[in-house]
Amino acid sequence: MTLELRHVRMFAALAAASSLSGAARELGITQPTASRTLREIEAAVGVRLVERGPHGAVLTARGEVFAQRCEEVLRGVDALVDPGRWEPWSVTVAYAWAGLDAAVSGAVRAWSTAHPDGACRLTQLTAPDAAVARGAADVAVVRGPVTAEGVRSRILHREERAVVFSRDSVLHRATRVAAQDLAGLHAVVNPHGGTTTAQWLAAMGPGEILTVCGVDEWIVAIAADPRRFGITPASTMRYYHHPTLEVRPGEGLGPVPVHLVWRDGERSPAVTEFVRLVMESA
C-alpha cells in the first residue's frame, strides 16, 4: 500500500504522545483506528517501528528516524498551504560592530542548514534596534540598552566590561582595573554604537572625556596617548586588534546586557523561525 498524509499525521502524534490512545485523542479518532493505521504504516515500510509495552508505545531506532521524517513532511505540508512561505525565506540581521553574538552566529549556521535556499543577510549599522523599528532589518543584536520604540527584546546574556589602554599607560601592571584606578586619566567614548556613555564615565572622575566616531577612531585615539583609556564589552578586542594596546578585565564596572531585538507584533514566519533558533543557541 501507499502511505498517505493520515499515516504521517498519526505517527507524528504517536511519537509525541508515546501511546496509541494519546495519538487517537489528539487526532479525534478511535484507538482501534489508530492501531489499524499503525499496522498499515509498518506493513508499508516493512520494519517494526513501535514496541508495545506496559508503559505505552516505545519507538524503535527505526521508529525514531521515521518520526523525524514524518515531522519533516508535515513542515513541508504546512509550507505548501501557506502562500507566505512559497518564496525562499530571508532574514536581515543588524549589529553595531563586529562582535556578533555567539548565539546569533550559531543561529545563522542553523538557518543555513535548515533553509539552504533562504538568505540570511548580516548588516553593520550604527543603531541596529532603530533599524529594526523602521524596517531596515528584521532582527538585531544590541549591546547595552534598547531605546527604539515598537520593538521587543530578550536578553541573551550579560557580558563583562574590559578596560583598554596603551602599553605605556600607568595601568600596564594591573591584572584587573577598577573605577578608582581610572580617576584622572582621560576617557575615550564612542557614542555611535558604543556601550559606554560619557554620563556613566563622569562619575569616575576622568581628567577629560574625548568623544570619537566609530570603533576604529576609538582604538586609534586610545593608542595615541598613554593617559587615555576606553571601557568596552570584553568581546570587543577579540575582533579588533592594535599592536600597542592592552586589555584588562574590569572590576566592579557592571556587565553589559546583550539583547536580541525584533519588531513588536512580528508576523513573518522567517523572522519567528530565526528568533527561535537564536533562543535555542543562547
C-alpha positions in Angstrom: 0.0 0.0 0.0 1.0 3.7 -0.4 1.4 5.8 2.7 -1.0 8.8 2.9 -0.9 12.0 4.8 -3.2 10.5 7.5 -0.5 7.9 8.2 2.1 10.6 8.6 0.0 12.7 11.0 -0.9 9.6 13.1 2.7 8.5 13.5 3.9 12.0 14.4 1.1 12.2 17.0 2.1 8.8 18.3 5.7 9.8 18.7 4.6 12.9 20.6 2.1 11.2 22.9 4.0 7.9 23.4 0.8 6.0 23.3 -1.9 5.0 20.7 -4.6 6.3 23.0 -2.9 9.7 23.2 -2.5 9.8 19.4 -6.1 8.9 19.0 -7.3 11.7 21.3 -5.0 14.2 19.5 -6.4 13.3 16.1 -10.0 12.8 17.1 -10.1 9.1 16.1 -10.7 5.9 18.0 -7.9 3.8 19.4 -8.8 0.8 17.1 -8.4 3.1 14.1 -5.0 4.3 15.4 -3.9 0.7 15.9 -5.0 -0.2 12.4 -3.3 2.8 10.9 0.0 1.8 12.7 -0.3 -1.7 11.2 -0.7 -0.2 7.8 2.4 2.0 8.3 4.6 -0.9 9.4 3.3 -3.0 6.5 4.1 -0.3 4.0 7.7 0.4 5.3 8.4 -3.3 6.1 10.1 -2.8 9.5 8.9 -2.7 13.1 8.6 1.0 14.2 7.0 0.6 17.7 7.3 -1.8 20.6 4.2 -2.1 22.7 4.8 -2.4 26.5 3.2 -1.7 29.9 4.3 2.0 29.7 2.9 2.7 26.3 4.3 2.7 22.8 8.1 2.9 22.6 9.6 3.8 19.3 12.3 1.5 17.9 15.5 3.0 16.5 13.9 2.9 13.0 10.8 4.4 14.5 12.7 7.4 15.8 14.1 8.0 12.4 10.7 7.6 10.8 9.1 10.0 13.3 11.7 12.7 12.3 10.9 12.1 8.6 7.2 12.5 9.4 7.9 15.9 11.1 9.8 17.0 8.1 6.9 16.0 5.8 4.4 17.9 8.0 6.5 21.0 8.0 6.6 20.8 4.2 2.9 20.4 4.0 2.4 23.4 6.3 4.6 25.4 4.0 2.7 24.2 1.0 -0.6 25.5 2.3 0.9 28.9 3.4 1.4 31.3 0.5 3.7 33.4 2.6 6.2 30.5 2.6 6.2 29.7 -1.1 9.1 32.0 -1.8 12.5 31.3 -0.2 12.7 32.8 3.3 15.1 35.7 4.0 16.1 37.5 7.2 18.3 40.5 7.7 20.3 40.7 11.0 21.7 44.1 12.1 24.6 44.6 14.5 26.6 47.7 15.6 30.1 46.3 15.2 32.0 43.1 14.5 31.2 41.4 17.9 28.3 39.4 16.6 27.0 37.3 19.5 27.8 33.6 19.6 24.1 32.6 19.9 23.3 34.6 16.7 26.3 33.1 14.9 25.0 29.7 15.8 21.5 30.6 14.6 22.9 31.8 11.3 24.6 28.4 10.8 21.5 26.5 11.8 19.4 28.7 9.4 21.7 27.9 6.5 21.3 24.2 7.2 17.6 24.3 7.6 16.9 26.8 4.8 19.6 26.3 2.1 17.5 28.3 -0.4 16.9 31.1 2.1 19.0 34.2 2.6 20.4 35.4 5.9 22.0 38.8 5.5 24.2 40.4 8.1 24.5 44.2 8.1 26.5 46.6 10.3 24.5 49.6 11.3 25.1 52.3 14.0 21.7 51.9 15.7 20.6 48.3 15.0 17.4 48.5 17.2 16.3 51.6 15.3 16.9 49.8 12.0 14.5 47.0 13.2 11.9 49.6 14.2 11.9 51.3 10.8 12.0 48.0 8.8 15.6 48.2 7.6 16.4 45.0 9.4 14.4 42.1 10.8 16.3 41.3 13.9 19.3 43.0 15.7 22.0 42.3 18.2 22.2 45.2 20.7 24.7 45.6 23.4 23.5 47.9 26.1 20.0 49.4 26.4 17.4 49.1 23.7 15.9 52.5 23.1 13.9 52.1 19.9 10.1 52.1 20.1 7.9 49.4 18.5 10.3 46.5 19.2 10.6 43.5 21.5 13.8 42.3 23.1 15.2 39.4 25.0 18.5 39.4 27.0 20.7 36.6 25.7 23.3 37.0 28.4 25.4 39.7 30.1 28.9 40.5 29.0 31.6 41.7 31.4 33.4 45.0 30.6 37.1 45.4 29.8 39.4 48.4 30.1 41.6 49.2 27.1 44.8 51.4 27.3 48.2 51.8 25.7 51.2 49.7 26.8 52.9 52.7 28.3 49.9 53.6 30.4 50.2 53.7 34.2 47.7 50.8 34.2 50.0 48.4 32.4 50.9 46.5 35.5 47.3 45.9 36.6 45.8 42.5 36.3 42.3 44.0 36.7 41.1 47.6 36.6 38.5 49.1 38.9 36.8 52.5 38.6 39.1 54.1 41.2 42.1 53.2 39.1 40.8 55.4 36.3 40.5 58.7 38.2 42.4 61.5 36.5 43.0 59.5 33.3 41.3 60.6 30.0 38.3 58.6 28.8 37.6 58.0 25.2 33.9 57.5 24.3 32.3 56.2 21.1 28.6 57.2 21.2 27.9 55.8 17.8 27.1 52.2 18.6 29.3 52.2 21.8 28.1 50.9 25.1 29.9 53.3 27.4 28.3 56.7 27.9 30.0 60.0 28.9 27.5 60.4 31.7 28.3 57.0 33.1 32.1 57.7 32.9 31.8 61.1 34.5 31.1 59.5 37.9 34.6 58.0 37.8 36.2 61.5 37.7 38.3 61.3 34.5 40.6 64.1 33.6 38.7 64.7 30.4 36.3 62.8 28.1 37.1 62.6 24.4 34.2 61.8 22.1 35.0 60.0 18.8 33.1 58.5 15.9 33.3 54.7 15.5 35.4 51.9 16.9 38.4 52.5 14.6 38.7 56.1 15.8 38.2 54.9 19.4 41.1 52.5 19.1 43.5 55.0 17.4 42.6 57.7 20.0 43.5 55.4 22.9 46.7 54.2 21.3 47.8 57.8 20.7 48.1 58.9 24.3 49.1 56.9 27.4 46.8 59.0 29.5 43.8 57.7 27.7 41.6 54.6 28.3 38.3 53.1 27.0 35.8 50.8 28.5 34.0 48.2 26.3 32.4 44.8 26.4 35.0 42.1 26.8 34.4 40.7 23.3 35.4 43.9 21.5 39.1 43.3 21.5 38.6 39.7 20.2 37.6 41.3 16.9 39.7 44.4 16.9 43.5 44.5 17.4 46.1 47.2 17.8 49.8 46.3 18.5 50.2 48.9 21.2 47.0 48.3 23.2 46.5 46.3 26.4 43.2 44.9 27.6 42.3 44.1 31.2 39.2 42.7 32.8 37.1 45.4 34.5 36.4 45.1 38.2 33.0 46.3 39.5 32.2 48.1 36.3 28.9 46.3 35.7 28.1 43.9 32.9 26.6 44.9 29.5 23.3 43.2 28.6 23.3 41.6 25.1 19.8 41.8 23.6 18.1 40.2 20.6 15.6 42.6 19.1 12.8 42.1 16.7 9.6 44.1 15.8 6.7 44.0 18.1 3.8 42.1 16.5 6.2 40.4 14.0 4.2 38.1 11.7 6.9 36.9 9.3 7.4 33.1 9.8 11.0 33.6 8.7 11.8 36.1 11.5 9.9 33.9 14.0 12.0 30.9 13.0 15.2 32.9 13.3 14.4 34.2 16.7 13.6 30.6 17.8 17.0 29.4 16.5 18.8 32.2 18.4 17.0 31.3 21.7 17.9 27.6 21.2 21.6 28.6 20.7 21.7 31.0 23.7 
